């Protein structure tokens, strides 16, 4: 998501490595300035950042390490200037959140993502559909809430919806109430009047503005307009898995004085990440973000199921049913591109793979079809698959016998490799394999 900015920063560091005077520093900073402007960061923000980096580097000495430290510090100050991070709970529940934004920004989907995020952290969450202007908006949100297993409520008008939701949230001892509101194609007095009425009725602890990262500086201007009217407390950036340059994240944090709270990194309800400045700076500098990846894994992966799978791998009894269960578990964490982007040194690989969807890719669909064509006993005991059984499976899945044989071979090889890594010294073997793969790619 930050590839363009990361490449600019890496290039700047590489260029300074071979020089140690003010003239070389100026050339590097000029190049960096141009790159950051191309990444859609506001010119005033870029100017301030470059000036801070220059002063700090000169104070300590024009060396690569000092330049990197100055750059990291300046980025962090820019991103962290606005305040709160992630989700802040009210002292007395329920925490009431109003979602605002323009039509097409992904507000309704983001509402469901936020509800899923809270549910994964054991927070009882209620969602209110107060967007009654866009045809089908309430029904869309109802279905999304059903898919993430959170309660949904709506009524005949936005204000009635808010009142009914507040009563239900208090009576049902909910931790959080999220209110989705109507958007427009543009900012108008009618929309702001409705938002103000909802704000008065809900008395929210938070008002999140959902901004489309592909809109660039237009998103910044829209956020500023909403902030003047209803006093935003946070921004959620959507569509950060698309062609966004990443500069809007830096511009928003600096320009409107409202903190970025979350980033939407894909279309799935699990593709929502907390915006934590230290971690974003780490990604910008190409150092990954293991802390966020660990949190996502901890929140989404069932520890008991993972332990049971681990035992099966060690014993060599890993089945096709286990394989499907693992795909479902991993897909909950997010897209493969977002996962690889958090692993140090794997950013380039994520760009090569693109947005590989573990759940809906062609290969995974074929695998599901093959496993679905097996008998329950065959799924539990892969060694039962004789040539005649494979032929039956290929016909049932609508695939060639070669495709079936290739999948079974890959499955068996993968199970053997997993068993090796699960044993003593497995992590060292895994690290050695990664190093070897990195050298091959280089």
C-alpha positions as CSV (number, residue, x, y, z in Angstrom):
1,X,0.0,0.0,0.0
2,X,2.9,2.3,0.6
3,X,5.1,1.0,-2.2
4,X,5.6,4.3,-4.0
5,X,6.7,6.2,-0.8
6,X,8.8,3.3,0.4
7,X,10.7,3.2,-2.9
8,X,11.3,6.9,-2.7
9,X,12.7,6.7,0.9
10,X,14.9,3.7,0.0
11,X,16.3,5.5,-3.0
12,X,17.1,8.5,-0.9
13,X,19.0,6.3,1.7
14,X,20.9,4.5,-1.1
15,X,22.0,7.8,-2.7
16,X,23.3,9.3,0.5
17,X,25.3,6.2,1.4
18,X,28.1,7.3,-1.0
19,X,28.3,11.0,0.0
20,X,29.0,12.9,3.2
21,X,28.7,16.6,2.4
22,X,26.0,19.3,2.3
23,X,25.8,19.4,-1.5
24,X,25.1,15.7,-1.7
25,X,22.5,15.9,1.1
26,X,20.8,18.8,-0.8
27,X,20.6,16.7,-4.0
28,X,19.1,13.7,-2.1
29,X,16.6,15.9,-0.3
30,X,15.6,17.6,-3.6
31,X,15.0,14.2,-5.2
32,X,13.1,13.0,-2.1
33,X,10.9,16.1,-2.2
34,X,9.9,15.5,-5.9
35,X,9.1,11.8,-5.1
36,X,7.0,12.6,-2.1
37,X,5.0,15.2,-4.1
38,X,4.4,12.6,-6.8
39,X,3.0,10.4,-4.0
40,X,0.2,12.9,-3.5
41,X,1.5,14.4,-0.2
42,X,0.5,18.0,0.2
43,X,3.4,20.4,-0.7
44,X,3.3,22.2,2.7
45,X,3.6,18.9,4.5
46,X,6.5,17.8,2.2
47,X,8.3,21.2,2.8
48,X,8.0,20.9,6.5
49,X,9.2,17.3,6.6
50,X,12.2,17.9,4.3
51,X,13.2,20.9,6.4
52,X,13.2,18.8,9.6
53,X,15.2,16.0,8.0
54,X,17.8,18.5,6.8
55,X,18.2,20.2,10.2
56,X,18.4,17.0,12.1
57,X,20.8,15.3,9.8
58,X,23.2,18.3,9.8
59,X,23.0,18.5,13.7
60,X,24.4,15.0,14.0
61,X,26.5,14.7,10.9
62,X,25.8,13.9,7.2
63,X,25.8,10.1,7.4
64,X,23.4,7.4,6.3
65,X,22.4,6.3,9.8
66,X,21.8,9.9,11.0
67,X,19.8,10.6,7.8
68,X,17.6,7.5,8.3
69,X,17.0,8.4,12.0
70,X,16.0,12.0,11.1
71,X,13.7,10.7,8.3
72,X,12.0,8.2,10.7
73,X,11.5,10.8,13.4
74,X,10.0,13.4,11.0
75,X,7.7,10.8,9.5
76,X,6.5,9.7,13.0
77,X,5.9,13.3,14.1
78,X,3.8,14.0,11.0
79,X,1.7,10.9,11.4
80,X,1.3,11.1,15.2
81,X,0.6,14.8,15.5
82,X,-3.2,14.4,15.6
83,X,-3.8,12.2,18.7
84,X,-5.6,8.9,19.4
85,X,-4.9,5.6,17.7
86,X,-7.1,2.7,16.9
87,X,-10.4,2.4,18.9
88,X,-10.9,4.2,22.2
89,X,-13.6,2.8,24.5
90,X,-15.8,5.0,26.6
91,X,-15.5,4.7,30.4
92,X,-19.2,3.7,30.5
93,X,-20.5,1.5,27.7
94,X,-21.8,1.5,25.2
95,X,-19.2,3.4,23.2
96,X,-21.3,5.2,20.5
97,X,-19.6,5.7,17.0
98,X,-21.2,7.6,14.1
99,X,-19.8,6.8,10.6
100,X,-19.8,9.6,8.1
101,X,-18.5,10.0,4.6
102,X,-19.4,10.6,0.9
103,X,-21.2,8.0,-1.2
104,X,-18.9,5.5,-2.8
105,X,-16.1,5.8,-0.2
106,X,-16.9,2.3,1.2
107,X,-18.6,3.6,4.4
108,X,-21.1,0.8,4.7
109,X,-18.6,-2.0,4.2
110,X,-16.2,-0.2,6.6
111,X,-18.9,-0.2,9.2
112,X,-19.1,-4.0,9.0
113,X,-15.3,-4.2,9.1
114,X,-15.2,-2.2,12.2
115,X,-17.9,-4.3,13.8
116,X,-16.0,-7.5,12.9
117,X,-12.8,-5.9,14.3
118,X,-14.5,-5.2,17.6
119,X,-16.2,-8.7,17.8
120,X,-12.8,-10.3,17.3
121,X,-11.7,-8.5,20.4
122,X,-14.6,-9.9,22.4
123,X,-16.7,-6.7,22.3
124,X,-20.4,-7.1,22.1
125,X,-21.3,-4.8,19.1
126,X,-24.6,-3.5,17.7
127,X,-24.8,-1.9,14.3
128,X,-27.5,0.6,13.4
129,X,-28.5,1.3,9.7
130,X,-29.4,4.9,9.6
131,X,-28.6,5.3,5.9
132,X,-32.2,5.2,4.5
133,X,-31.6,7.3,1.5
134,X,-29.5,5.0,-0.7
135,X,-31.7,2.1,-2.0
136,X,-30.6,-1.1,-0.4
137,X,-28.1,0.4,1.9
138,X,-29.7,-0.9,5.1
139,X,-30.2,-4.4,3.6
140,X,-26.6,-4.5,2.4
141,X,-25.4,-3.6,5.9
142,X,-27.8,-6.1,7.4
143,X,-26.3,-8.9,5.3
144,X,-22.8,-7.8,6.1
145,X,-23.6,-7.8,9.8
146,X,-25.0,-11.3,9.4
147,X,-21.8,-12.5,7.8
148,X,-19.7,-11.2,10.7
149,X,-22.3,-12.4,13.3
150,X,-23.1,-9.0,14.9
151,X,-26.6,-7.7,15.6
152,X,-28.2,-5.2,13.3
153,X,-31.1,-2.7,13.9
154,X,-32.9,-0.2,11.7
155,X,-36.2,1.8,11.7
156,X,-38.3,4.0,9.5
157,X,-36.1,7.2,9.9
158,X,-32.5,8.0,10.8
159,X,-33.5,9.5,14.2
160,X,-35.9,6.7,15.1
161,X,-33.1,4.2,14.2
162,X,-30.7,6.0,16.5
163,X,-33.2,6.1,19.4
164,X,-34.1,2.4,19.0
165,X,-30.4,1.5,18.7
166,X,-29.5,3.4,21.9
167,X,-32.3,1.6,23.8
168,X,-31.3,-1.8,22.5
169,X,-27.6,-1.1,23.2
170,X,-28.3,-0.1,26.8
171,X,-30.9,-2.9,27.5
172,X,-28.7,-5.5,25.9
173,X,-25.5,-4.4,27.7
174,X,-23.6,-3.9,24.4
175,X,-20.0,-2.6,24.5
176,X,-20.2,-0.6,21.3
177,X,-22.9,0.9,19.1
178,X,-21.9,1.8,15.5
179,X,-24.3,4.1,13.5
180,X,-24.0,4.1,9.7
181,X,-25.3,7.3,8.1
182,X,-26.2,8.3,4.6
183,X,-23.6,9.7,2.2
184,X,-23.9,11.9,-0.9
185,X,-22.0,12.3,-4.1
186,X,-21.0,15.7,-2.8
187,X,-21.2,17.8,0.3
188,X,-24.5,19.6,0.7
189,X,-26.5,21.4,3.4
190,X,-29.2,18.7,3.6
191,X,-26.6,16.0,4.4
192,X,-24.9,18.1,7.0
193,X,-28.3,18.9,8.6
194,X,-29.1,15.2,8.8
195,X,-25.7,14.4,10.3
196,X,-26.1,17.1,12.9
197,X,-29.5,15.8,13.9
198,X,-28.0,12.2,14.2
199,X,-25.1,13.6,16.2
200,X,-27.5,15.4,18.6
201,X,-29.7,12.2,19.0
202,X,-26.8,9.8,19.4
203,X,-24.4,12.0,21.5
204,X,-21.5,9.9,20.1
205,X,-18.2,9.4,21.7
206,X,-16.6,9.1,18.2
207,X,-17.4,10.5,14.7
208,X,-15.3,8.6,12.1
209,X,-15.0,10.0,8.6
210,X,-14.5,7.3,6.0
211,X,-12.2,8.6,3.2
212,X,-11.5,7.0,-0.1
213,X,-7.7,6.9,-0.5
214,X,-8.0,6.9,-4.3
215,X,-9.5,10.4,-4.1
216,X,-6.1,11.9,-3.1
217,X,-6.3,15.5,-2.0
218,X,-10.0,15.6,-2.7
219,X,-10.4,13.3,0.2
220,X,-8.4,15.7,2.4
221,X,-10.6,18.6,1.4
222,X,-13.8,16.6,2.0
223,X,-12.6,15.6,5.4
224,X,-11.8,19.2,6.3
225,X,-15.4,20.2,5.3
226,X,-16.9,17.5,7.5
227,X,-14.6,18.4,10.3
228,X,-15.8,22.0,10.3
229,X,-19.4,21.0,10.4
230,X,-19.6,18.0,12.8
231,X,-16.2,17.9,14.5
232,X,-14.6,14.6,13.5
233,X,-12.7,12.5,16.0
234,X,-11.0,10.1,13.5
235,X,-10.5,9.1,9.9
236,X,-10.7,5.6,8.4
237,X,-8.9,5.3,5.0
238,X,-10.4,2.8,2.6
239,X,-9.2,1.1,-0.7
240,X,-5.6,1.2,0.4
241,X,-5.1,-2.0,-1.5
242,X,-5.8,-0.3,-4.8
243,X,-3.7,2.2,-6.8
244,X,-3.3,4.7,-4.0
245,X,0.1,6.2,-3.7
246,X,-0.1,6.3,0.1
247,X,0.6,10.0,0.4
248,X,-3.0,10.8,1.5
249,X,-2.2,9.0,4.8
250,X,0.5,11.5,5.6
251,X,-1.4,14.5,4.3
252,X,-4.6,13.7,6.3
253,X,-2.7,13.3,9.5
254,X,-0.9,16.6,9.2
255,X,-3.5,18.8,7.5
256,X,-6.8,18.4,9.2
257,X,-5.6,17.7,12.8
258,X,-7.8,14.6,13.1
259,X,-6.0,11.3,13.7
260,X,-6.1,8.4,11.3
261,X,-7.6,5.5,13.2
262,X,-7.8,2.6,10.8
263,X,-6.9,1.6,7.2
264,X,-9.0,-0.6,4.9
265,X,-6.6,-2.9,3.1
266,X,-9.0,-5.1,1.0
267,X,-12.6,-6.0,0.3
268,X,-13.0,-8.6,3.0
269,X,-14.5,-7.8,6.3
270,X,-11.2,-8.8,8.0
271,X,-9.2,-6.3,5.9
272,X,-9.0,-3.5,8.5
273,X,-5.9,-2.4,10.4
274,X,-5.2,-0.1,13.2
275,X,-3.3,3.0,12.1
276,X,-0.3,3.1,14.5
277,X,2.3,5.7,13.5
278,X,5.4,3.8,14.7
279,X,4.3,0.7,12.7
280,X,3.4,2.7,9.6
281,X,6.8,4.4,9.7
282,X,8.4,0.9,9.9
283,X,6.5,-0.1,6.8
284,X,7.4,3.1,5.0
285,X,11.0,2.4,5.7
286,X,10.7,-1.1,4.3
287,X,11.1,-2.8,7.7
288,X,7.7,-4.5,7.8
289,X,5.2,-4.6,10.7
290,X,5.4,-7.8,12.6
291,X,3.6,-6.4,15.6
292,X,0.4,-5.7,13.6
293,X,0.6,-9.1,11.9
294,X,1.0,-10.8,15.2
295,X,-2.1,-9.0,16.6
296,X,-4.2,-10.0,13.5
297,X,-3.1,-13.6,13.8
298,X,-3.8,-13.6,17.6
299,X,-7.3,-12.1,17.1
300,X,-8.3,-14.2,14.1
301,X,-6.7,-17.6,14.6
302,X,-8.3,-20.1,17.1
303,X,-5.4,-21.1,19.4
304,X,-7.0,-24.5,20.3
305,X,-7.6,-25.3,16.6
306,X,-4.1,-24.2,15.7
307,X,-2.6,-26.4,18.5
308,X,-4.6,-29.4,17.3
309,X,-3.4,-28.8,13.7
310,X,0.2,-28.5,14.9
311,X,-0.1,-31.9,16.7
312,X,-1.5,-33.5,13.5
313,X,1.4,-32.0,11.4
314,X,4.0,-33.5,13.8
315,X,2.3,-36.9,13.7
316,X,2.0,-36.8,9.9
317,X,-1.8,-37.1,10.1
318,X,-2.6,-33.8,8.4
319,X,-5.8,-34.3,6.3
320,X,-7.5,-32.5,3.4
321,X,-10.2,-31.3,5.9
322,X,-7.4,-29.8,8.0
323,X,-6.0,-28.2,4.9
324,X,-9.3,-26.5,4.1
325,X,-9.7,-25.4,7.7
326,X,-6.2,-23.8,7.5
327,X,-7.1,-21.9,4.4
328,X,-10.2,-20.5,6.1
329,X,-8.2,-19.5,9.2
330,X,-5.4,-17.8,7.2
331,X,-7.9,-16.0,4.9
332,X,-9.4,-14.3,8.0
333,X,-6.2,-12.4,8.6
334,X,-6.5,-10.6,5.3
335,X,-5.3,-10.6,1.7
336,X,-1.9,-12.2,0.9
337,X,-0.6,-8.8,-0.3
338,X,-1.4,-7.2,3.1
339,X,0.1,-10.1,5.0
340,X,3.4,-10.1,3.0
341,X,3.6,-6.3,3.3
342,X,4.0,-6.7,7.1
343,X,6.9,-9.1,6.8
344,X,10.4,-7.5,6.7
345,X,11.9,-8.0,3.3
346,X,8.8,-9.4,1.7
347,X,7.4,-6.2,0.3
348,X,8.9,-6.8,-3.2
349,X,7.4,-10.3,-3.2
350,X,3.9,-8.9,-2.4
351,X,4.1,-6.7,-5.4
352,X,5.1,-9.6,-7.7
353,X,2.2,-11.8,-6.3
354,X,-0.3,-9.0,-6.5
355,X,-3.4,-9.3,-4.4
356,X,-3.5,-13.1,-4.1
357,X,-6.9,-14.1,-2.6
358,X,-6.5,-17.3,-0.6
359,X,-10.2,-17.8,-0.5
360,X,-11.3,-17.0,-4.1
361,X,-8.3,-17.7,-6.3
362,X,-8.7,-20.1,-9.2
363,X,-6.4,-22.6,-7.6
364,X,-8.3,-22.6,-4.3
365,X,-11.6,-23.0,-6.1
366,X,-10.2,-26.0,-7.9
367,X,-8.9,-27.4,-4.6
368,X,-12.2,-27.0,-3.0
369,X,-13.9,-28.8,-5.9
370,X,-11.5,-31.7,-5.7
371,X,-11.8,-32.1,-1.9
372,X,-15.6,-31.7,-2.3
373,X,-15.6,-34.7,-4.7
374,X,-13.9,-36.9,-2.1
375,X,-15.6,-39.2,0.3
376,X,-15.4,-38.3,4.1
377,X,-12.9,-41.1,4.6
378,X,-10.7,-40.0,1.7
379,X,-10.5,-36.5,3.1
380,X,-9.3,-37.8,6.4
381,X,-6.9,-40.4,4.9
382,X,-5.1,-39.0,1.9
383,X,-3.2,-42.2,1.4
384,X,-6.4,-44.0,0.3
385,X,-6.4,-42.1,-3.1
386,X,-5.8,-44.8,-5.6
387,X,-5.7,-44.2,-9.4
388,X,-9.4,-45.2,-9.7
389,X,-10.4,-42.9,-6.8
390,X,-8.4,-40.0,-8.4
391,X,-10.3,-40.6,-11.7
392,X,-13.6,-40.4,-9.9
393,X,-12.5,-37.2,-8.1
394,X,-11.4,-35.5,-11.4
395,X,-14.7,-36.2,-13.0
396,X,-16.6,-34.9,-10.0
397,X,-14.6,-31.7,-9.8
398,X,-14.6,-31.2,-13.6
399,X,-10.8,-31.2,-13.8
400,X,-8.2,-33.3,-15.5
401,X,-6.5,-36.2,-13.9
402,X,-3.2,-34.4,-14.2
403,X,-4.5,-31.5,-12.2
404,X,-5.7,-33.9,-9.5
405,X,-2.4,-35.6,-9.4
406,X,-0.5,-32.3,-9.2
407,X,-2.6,-31.1,-6.3
408,X,-2.2,-34.3,-4.3
409,X,1.6,-34.3,-4.9
410,X,1.8,-30.7,-3.8
411,X,-0.3,-31.5,-0.7
412,X,1.9,-34.4,0.3
413,X,5.1,-32.4,-0.3
414,X,3.7,-29.5,1.7
415,X,2.7,-31.8,4.6
416,X,6.2,-33.3,4.7
417,X,7.8,-29.9,4.8
418,X,5.4,-28.7,7.5
419,X,6.3,-31.8,9.5
420,X,10.0,-30.9,9.2
421,X,9.5,-27.3,10.3
422,X,7.2,-28.5,13.2
423,X,10.0,-30.6,14.7
424,X,13.1,-29.6,16.6
425,X,15.1,-26.9,14.9
426,X,12.1,-26.2,12.6
427,X,12.4,-22.4,12.8
428,X,16.1,-22.4,12.0
429,X,15.2,-24.6,8.9
430,X,12.5,-22.2,7.9
431,X,14.8,-19.2,8.3
432,X,17.4,-20.8,6.2
433,X,14.8,-21.5,3.5
434,X,13.7,-17.9,3.5
435,X,17.3,-16.7,3.2
436,X,17.9,-19.1,0.3
437,X,14.7,-17.9,-1.5
438,X,15.7,-14.3,-0.9
439,X,19.1,-14.9,-2.6
440,X,17.4,-16.7,-5.5
441,X,15.0,-13.7,-6.0
442,X,17.9,-11.3,-5.8
